C-alpha cells in the first residue's frame, strides 16, 4: 500500500503536466504557471494539506486551528510540581488533602440501600453493617465529553474515610492524580489502579457506571492494564432520580448540591472546561486553569460524599421532614415493612399513587380493614386518574375473590370498575374476563 | 402455452411488433457443479441438504478453496447465482470450528442488512440447532438494550460502513471480544463503494485493520460485486491487500431475451415520441395479464407512483371479477415495514408486479421475476444490466424490455444497438489516498489508537501518515508524546465527517385526513423539497394526498387525502456562484518557430486559464407543473416558496477568454453554437475527468457558461459534489493539458458519426467540438492521435 501511495505522490510530484507531455514530444506545453497565493511547494501532498488548512479556517471546521499553536515543551517537562502537588513520576503528580466530614456522616451505612440500588443487596445480606470506611468515592476529568477510545482521563480523584489515631476521629481524605502528558499514562494508571485494587472496596460515583468507569476501563485496556473489578458500585445518579426527579429541573450533581444541600460552590470552573484546561496546559505549560479544574474535581468528591450521606440519612429515617423528596417513590421501593408502611401512610395523605401503594401494602401486611378502607376511598375518589381507580378496584376485587371468597362483593367491584370512563380497552377486557369468571363461580 | 410462447405472442402482437427495434438473445448456459468439499463441516452439509442443496456451483467451490488457503476473495457473478452462499460457507465453517470466532458483514444500506439477516437465519433454522450461531444487526436502528448483547455475544455482526465509522471503531474497546477473534470481513455489493464514497470506505477499512491488528487478529476479506469493468482493482484498493478474483459463474442461466423498443413518434417535427412511461405500462400490463411476473423500472419516485397507478387502473378494468393481480410501487420514502411487506410479497408470489425506482437495483432479495421493463436509460450501463438482471428464474423465462424515451441518449441506443451491447462495463474507480479524505480518516484513526512514529511502515495508513500527522500536530489536533501521536482535541472526529455527500436529515410524512395523525412515510430533506412542497400532490402506494404544510424546521410534512386529476412535478433550478478565487492557472504551449531554431526562440502562447476556488451550488425549487394524469398535458403552474438548498464546495472554472488559444477559436461562433460546443465538451469532461481523478462521474458536476457573469468569458465549471470539496477541482487544475489531450483523443477515436453518449452526447454537435480541438492541438500530434 505504501508503495502505491509513494509512487502516486512521486507521480504527482514529477509528472507535472509539462513532463508527461515532453515524453510525448508532439505537444509542447509548459507546466501550469500559478499566478497567485499559496506558497509553491514541491511536495504535492503537503501542498494539499495547506489547502485543506485554508479551507478549514475559512469554514471553521477545526476550531483548534485558530488557537495559538506555539508550545513550550521545556516548560512542561522541567516545571517544578505545583505547590502541594507531589511528583510521582515524570508525567504524573499527586495531591492529597483532608476535608471535613459530610454533615450527615455516619460510620455505618443504612441497610436500606438495596431499596434504591438493588444490586447491592448481597452486600448487606452478607454483612451486618457496612462501614463507611469501605467506600471509595471517585470522579474523573476527561479530554472529551462524548467518550470513545480517544478520550483520556487526565485527572482522577478518590476519597475515602479512615480512622485517624492522632485525633481519635474519622477523617475524609481526597487523593488526586494528574497526568501531565500522554506518554506518562501507563504509570499514572498504575497509581490509579493501586487506589482501585483493594479488597472489600465499594465504588461511589455520580453517573460513573455509564461514564467514568467506562472511560477508565478503556484507558486501562488500551494500556494493557487489567481493571480491578468491584462487585458493588453506588452510582448516585439513579437514587437521585428516584428521590428528586419530580422536584428538580434536572438531576445534575450541581443542582442537587444547591437545591438539596443548600450549598454554593462559589467560583467553580465547570467540568465542561476540563478539556480546554488540559490542552492549554499541554500547549503552553500554564497550569492556572488546570489547577482550577483540579479544585472542581475535588469539590465533586466532596459534594458526592455529602449527597451520599443525605441519601443515607433519608434511608435511615424516611419521615425526617428536613428533606424534601419524593416519598411515594421511595415508599414503593423500600423493602423494610414498617418503614415502608409508615412512609406510604404519610404520602397517602396527599398523593393518590401513594394511596394505592399504601392500601395494597396494608392488605399484604394483614392490615385488612385499613387496606380496604384506603383502597375504597381511592376507588371512589372522582378526581383521581381512572387508571389508579381501576387499579384500586382490581386490588379490592382480587382480595374479595381470592382471600375472602366473597364472589358477590368481587363482582360488585368489577362492575363498578367497568363503569369507569377513560380506561384502556385492555383493562376493560381484563375486567370483563373477571366478571365472566365470577358469574360462573356464583352459579 | 408456456411463458416462452406467451412472450412470443406478445412480441408478435402488432401493437408492439412494429416498434421493436432490436432483439438480443443471450443463450442459456448449463450450470457447472462441484461436490461438497471434503473440508466442509458436517453440520453445514446437513443444513444445506435440509434446504435442498446437494451440490455447490463451481464458483462457490472456488471461493471456498481460496478462502481455505487464507486468501482474500472477490466473487463477481450475476444476481441470483448463489453469491451469498459462497461467503456464508467459509464464514459459518470458521465459526463452527472455533467457538470464539466472529465475522463482520458490511452492506451499503440498512435495507440490505435486514435482508441478509433473514437469509442467514433461514439457513441456521434449517440446521435445526446444529449451527448455534448468533447473528445480530448493529446499525443506527438497533435499540440500546440489544447493543450490549450484540457486541458481547453476536458471532456475526451485520452493519454498514457508516455505523462502523461513527459508532463501532471509535468505541472499539467495547468490542474487544469481537475484534480480537474477528476471522472474516464480508463486503457485499462492493461495486457501490466507488468514487469519493468508496475512497472514504477504503479509509474506514484501514482503520478497521489497525484495530483488529491491535487486538491481534488478522481477518480475511471476502467481497461480492455486481459486474463492473475492474472488480479486482476495485477490491484491492478498497482493502489495500491482494485478492483472488472468482468470476466464473457456475450457476445455470436461462435464455435471456433483451428487446429494445422505441415508442412511436407523435410529433414528427420535434421528434417527440409517446412517453416511455405510457409505453412501459402497456408492456407491463400485457405481460402481467399473461401471468408473467414483471418489474418496471421508472427513474423517479413520481413516475414510479404514476406508473403503478396506471397499471392498477388498467388491470382493475379487466379483472374486476377475476383473481386479482397485485402490483405495488417500491421506492425510497416508504416506511421500512411497507418495504419489507412488498419484498416478502414478491418472494412469496402474492405480489405479481412491482414498479420501482433504482431502489430495487441493489441486491435486495425479491426472488425471481420473469420480465423487467426499463423505462428510459437509467444513466449507466452497469445500472441497466443490474436492472435487467432482476428478470429470470432458474429454467424459466427471462425477458427484458428497454423502452426508450425521447431523450437523445435513448434514441442513440435505438439507432445503434450494437454499440450498446458491445460497450464494456464501466469501471469503478476510487482513490484511498485522496489527501482530503485520507486526512479526515487519519484524525479518526488517531482518536481510536495513537500512531507510533517508528511503526508507520506497518500501519495500514502507511508512511504518508507522517506528513498528515505532522500537519495535524501543527494545528494541535494531535500531539507527539513519547514517540506516539495522540489525539489531542476535545471533539469526536467521526461525528463531523460524513462518508456520503448527502446529509441524512429526514422529514416524516403525516396523514392528517379527518383528524388522523398517522406517519405514512419518510423522505430525505432535498427530496422532500422536490416532492412535498405545499400543495404538491403526493402519491403514496397509489393513494393520493395533497400536501397541506411542509414544515422543514420540525422535519414534518402534513398531507391530506385528496382526489385530483393531476400530479405535480417540481422544476429544479441549479446555479453556481463563485465565492472566491484562490488559485489561478495558465496553461501554455510553446511552438518552435521553425525546425532550424528549435532550441532558441519559442513563442509562448496561453492555451487556457483556470481558477480554482469556492463556489456556492444552489438548487431551488421555485415552481411546479401540474400534469394531468394520462394525457400528461400541462394544466398549470404553481409557485413554491422554500429556502434554497445550498452546498458550498470547490470548483475549477476553465476560462476561454479571447486572449487564449482556446478562446480565439470560439470568437466567431454564434451564442447557440458556443453553448452547444461547451455542453458537448462538458459531456466529454464528465466522462474523462473521473479517470484522472479516480472518482465516479456522480462525484462531479459540470456547468457551462457561454459568457460567465463573473469572469465575463466563456467558461466550463467542474465542481465537487461533496460539501467542502475533496480535492477534485484541485486535481483537475494540475492536469488540464493532459485532460484536454485525453478528451481530444477520446473524441477523435469515437467511431460515431455525429455525437454519441461516449463523446459529446447525441444532442450536441460533434463537428463543433472536433474543430475546437483541431485548433488547440498541433497538427503533428493530431496525426499521432489518429494513428493510434
Interface residues (C-beta under 8 A of the other chain):
Chain A: X1 X2 X4 X5 X6 X8 X9 X12 X16 X17 X20 X21 X26 X27 X28 X29 X30 X32 X33 X34 X35 X36 X37 X38 X43 X44 X45 X46 X48 X49 X51 X52 X53 X54 X55 X58 X59 X61 X62 X64 X65 X67 X69 X71 X143 X144 X145 X146 X147 X148 X149 X150 X152 X181 X182 X183 X184 X217 X218 X221 X222 X275 X276 X279 X282 X283
Chain B: X170 X171 X172 X173 X174 X176 X240 X433 X435 X436 X439 X446 X447 X448 X449 X450 X457 X460 X462 X463 X464 X467 X468 X471 X474 X475 X476 X477 X479 X481 X482 X483 X484 X486 X487 X488 X489 X490 X491 X492 X493 X495 X496 X581 X582 X583 X584 X585 X586 X587 X588 X589 X590 X591 X592 X602 X604 X607 X614 X648 X650 X724 X725 X727 X730 X733 X734 X735 X736 X737 X738 X741 X777 X778 X780 X781 X784
